[in-house]
């Protein structure tokens, strides 16, 4: 039985057929370019009078090129096995973000299921809390 080699153009057509989305940005960045970026978020928590909290910060893309776009998954852990998910849409070397949550999270994780393929990811919280690194 003969096998053909897979080509990125075939993947683009297949992905667009089933997702009905333009994935040119993805293939341009992850197939046709050789960057292996690192991602870092720096954030602070701001308690609100109603008991909610705002997570305000910046995501940094290093070794990624000037116009690289990447949706980055976030996980907010509240304790008692409660969590919320979100995403930061990073564009370029740095992107500011703000997320309102129902209460103050105990922990913020960047790419907790390791979906993206970075060189390294880091999370830095302002204040006296430790830095969380992966990879």
N, C-alpha and C positions, 0 to 999 in steps of 0.2 A: 504494500500500500504506500503510495507516494504522499509526501506531506509538503505543503508550500510553507515558505517562511512568512511570518506575520510582518506586516508593515504598518507604520503609524497611520497612514492614510486610511487603511481599512478599519482601524480602531476608531478614528474620527467619524467615519460614516456610520459604523455600528452604534457608537455612543449617541450620535445625533438622532439616529433612527428611533432609539428607545427612550431617550431622555427629552427629546424635542428641544434641546438647548444647544446653543453655539458653544462649543468647547475649544475654540481656536486658542484662547488665552492659555488654557491648561496645557495643550500640546506644545504650544510655542515655548512655554516656560519649562516644562518638565521633560519634554522629549527632544526639542530642537536646541535648547540652551544647556550649557554645562554647569550652571550655578548649583551649588548645594548650600542653601541659605541656613543661617542660624536665626532663631526667633527668641526675643526677650520681651517680657512685659514688666513694666514698673507701674505700680498702682498704689492708691491710698483709699481707705474706706472713710466715708463721711456719714455719720449717723444723722438721721432726720428726726424732727420733732414727733412725727407720727409713728416712729418705731421702724420705719424702713431705712434702707441704707443706699448710698450711691457709691459705686466703684468707679473711680476716675483715674485714668492713667494713659500710658503711651505704649504702643507695641513697636518694637524695633526689628527690622529685617536687615540683617548684615550679610554681606556677600550675596546679594540678591539682584543687583541691577537697579536702575533708577525707577523703572515703571512696573515692577513686579507686583502682581495682585495675588493675594492668598486669603481665602476664608480660613480662619483659625478657630477651632472649637475650644470652648471654655466650659469648665464645670465648677459650679459654686456649691460647696458642701456646707450644710447648716447644722450637722449633728443629728442624732437619732435617725440615721439612715435617710435623711432628707437632703435633696439636692435639686439644683436647677441647672439647665444647660443654656448656653448662648453661643454666639460667635462674634469675633472681631473681624471686620473686613479690612485687612491690611493692604495699603497701596503705597509703594515707594519705601524709602528708608525708615520713615517713622509715621505713625498714624495715632492721633489722639482718640480716646474712646471714653464713653460714659455709659454705665449700666445701672438702672434703678432696680433694686431687689426688695422683696417684702420685709426682709430683716438682714442684719449683719451676718455675712457668711463667716464660718470658722476657717475656711480654706478656699483658695482660688487655684484651679489647675488649668494649665495650658496644654491642649492636646492630650487628654488623659488616656485615650485608647490608642495613641501613637498612630493616627491616621496619616499625618503628614510625614514627609521624608526630609527632615532637617539634619544639619550637622549637629545642632544642639538647640535645646530650649531651656530657658531660665525664667523664673518668676521672682520678682523682687517686690516686697511689700514695704512701704514707708513705715518707719517706726522701729520698734525693738524686736520685730519678729524675724525669724531666719529666712534665708534665701532657699528656694526649692529649685534644684537643677535636675535635669534628666539628660542622658546621653553624653 
